[in-house]
Each structure stands twice: as structure tokens, then as C-alpha cells.
């Protein structure tokens, strides 16, 4: 049981950190280098097969699983975003 609890704690703590960073990035100015890198699309050809998952894809999947609506607007307000991130931590409690 301890291993399962530790795994769940690790998953929720990494999700929380990812969501914290996402909120931080969303509040940055549009001309910030981090925002530019986030929007960047490579021009080269991709290898054959399924495309690799990006960090943003994983975080957006977590938001989708949380049923968080209007998350971009919520991320602009730090206090509201903290409440959204706190939902991740409390949703996996036993």
C-alpha cells in the first residue's frame, strides 16, 4: 500500500508543479522568450510514426481530466490559479 501511496503522491506533486509552471508561463508577456518557444513549431520533417508527446500536451491532458474550463483566463489570476492547482492535490487523497 505504501508503494501505491508514494506513486500517487509523486504523480500529484509532478502534476501540481507542471500546472504551477503553466500558470506562470501563461501570465508572461507575449514577447517573452518562453512564450515564443512555447508557440514555436519546427519546420523540419518528422520521423515516421506517432509524434512524440510534448510537455504542453501532457499538462493539457491533466487539465482536461480535471474538467477545468476557461483555464487560460483562470491562469491570469494567480489566486484563482492556485485554487485550480490545489484541486489536483486534493483529488487524489484517500
Order of alpha helices (4+ residues) and beta strands (2+ residues): alpha-alpha-alpha-alpha-alpha
